[in-house]
């Protein structure tokens, strides 16, 4: 009787172990029917001020001389990330053009489509 109960216990344990291992065989990968999850790009406003300025430069956007010294690009990025359609009352056409270029860059970076 003792041999039968040990054999039965071994059999049950083996079945549970195999079932548990077979559930983990996907290795954390999504199934074929599950669409891949979209990943968001890193937030531009998480960069340092210097990195933000370099990002503009890499994308061919020049900061107008009249605001270059005092402009906080990181803050501008934060504002446009929160509200890409935010309106600014600006002092010159150059500054207005610059702000629109940055707005377009932010929208392109995050894949925001115009309505």
C-alpha positions as a printed NumPy array, in Angstrom:
array([[  0.   ,   0.   ,   0.   ],
       [  2.831,   2.353,   0.88 ],
       [  4.471,   1.721,  -2.512],
       [  1.239,   2.541,  -4.35 ],
       [  0.765,   5.831,  -2.471],
       [  4.379,   6.878,  -3.152],
       [  3.991,   5.982,  -6.848],
       [  0.704,   7.884,  -7.036],
       [  2.256,  10.901,  -5.295],
       [  5.211,  10.793,  -7.702],
       [  2.847,  10.596, -10.691],
       [  0.728,  13.539,  -9.489],
       [  3.83 ,  15.625,  -8.746],
       [  5.253,  14.83 , -12.188],
       [  2.019,  15.825, -13.928],
       [  1.854,  19.144, -12.056],
       [  5.514,  19.83 , -12.735],
       [  5.104,  19.154, -16.465],
       [  1.982,  21.305, -16.619],
       [  3.764,  24.151, -14.83 ],
       [  6.801,  23.929, -17.104],
       [  4.695,  23.814, -20.264],
       [  2.942,  27.053, -19.238],
       [  6.288,  28.796, -19.002],
       [  7.503,  27.677, -22.426],
       [  6.514,  30.917, -24.117],
       [  9.444,  32.598, -22.385],
       [  7.48 ,  35.791, -21.833],
       [  7.039,  36.364, -25.563],
       [  3.66 ,  37.587, -26.807],
       [  1.558,  35.06 , -28.634],
       [  1.271,  35.189, -32.413],
       [ -2.199,  36.725, -32.181],
       [ -1.201,  39.44 , -29.705],
       [ -0.114,  42.667, -31.431],
       [  3.264,  44.073, -30.407],
       [  3.093,  46.83 , -27.829],
       [  4.033,  50.299, -29.004],
       [  6.857,  51.846, -27.081],
       [  6.932,  55.539, -26.438],
       [ 10.108,  57.397, -27.286],
       [ 12.069,  58.928, -24.41 ],
       [ 10.681,  62.291, -23.325],
       [ 12.638,  65.17 , -24.792],
       [ 12.113,  67.189, -21.627],
       [ 14.048,  64.541, -19.676],
       [ 17.225,  65.706, -21.432],
       [ 19.477,  68.385, -19.989],
       [ 19.277,  71.942, -21.318],
       [ 22.46 ,  71.357, -23.323],
       [ 21.076,  68.133, -24.82 ],
       [ 17.831,  69.937, -25.733],
       [ 19.786,  72.657, -27.534],
       [ 21.892,  70.021, -29.316],
       [ 18.704,  68.196, -30.355],
       [ 17.416,  71.357, -32.025],
       [ 20.747,  71.874, -33.753],
       [ 20.831,  68.255, -34.982],
       [ 17.438,  68.857, -36.582],
       [ 18.541,  72.058, -38.288],
       [ 16.646,  74.439, -36.011],
       [ 18.528,  77.586, -35.039],
       [ 17.562,  79.631, -32.012],
       [ 17.066,  83.296, -32.98 ],
       [ 19.829,  85.513, -31.605],
       [ 17.376,  87.798, -29.8  ],
       [ 16.245,  84.952, -27.483],
       [ 19.245,  82.588, -27.582],
       [ 20.743,  83.757, -24.287],
       [ 17.583,  83.623, -22.15 ],
       [ 15.635,  80.803, -23.808],
       [ 15.155,  77.671, -21.733],
       [ 14.681,  75.017, -24.417],
       [ 13.909,  72.293, -21.886],
       [ 10.963,  74.326, -20.553],
       [  9.738,  74.948, -24.092],
       [  9.873,  71.198, -24.751],
       [  7.897,  70.523, -21.537],
       [  5.225,  73.035, -22.481],
       [  4.833,  71.653, -25.992],
       [  4.808,  68.047, -24.756],
       [  1.902,  68.935, -22.456],
       [  0.043,  70.998, -25.07 ],
       [  1.389,  70.877, -28.642],
       [ -1.177,  73.462, -29.735],
       [ -0.217,  75.994, -27.08 ],
       [ -0.279,  79.563, -28.37 ],
       [  2.55 ,  82.01 , -27.746],
       [  2.48 ,  85.791, -28.101],
       [  5.851,  86.554, -29.584],
       [  7.965,  89.6  , -30.251],
       [  9.064,  88.923, -33.821],
       [  8.487,  86.853, -36.91 ],
       [ 11.819,  85.059, -36.366],
       [ 10.774,  83.959, -32.887],
       [  7.341,  82.958, -34.146],
       [  8.889,  80.884, -36.956],
       [ 11.304,  79.279, -34.494],
       [  8.495,  78.321, -32.125],
       [  6.5  ,  76.815, -34.983],
       [  9.533,  74.774, -36.096],
       [  9.957,  73.452, -32.548],
       [  6.223,  72.66 , -32.353],
       [  6.444,  70.67 , -35.606],
       [  9.561,  68.853, -34.377],
       [  7.844,  67.864, -31.108],
       [  4.733,  66.679, -32.945],
       [  6.808,  64.651, -35.425],
       [  8.923,  63.164, -32.632],
       [  5.855,  61.937, -30.738],
       [  3.877,  61.023, -33.866],
       [  1.142,  63.6  , -33.209],
       [ -0.972,  64.159, -36.3  ],
       [ -2.568,  67.471, -37.219],
       [ -6.358,  67.471, -37.153]])
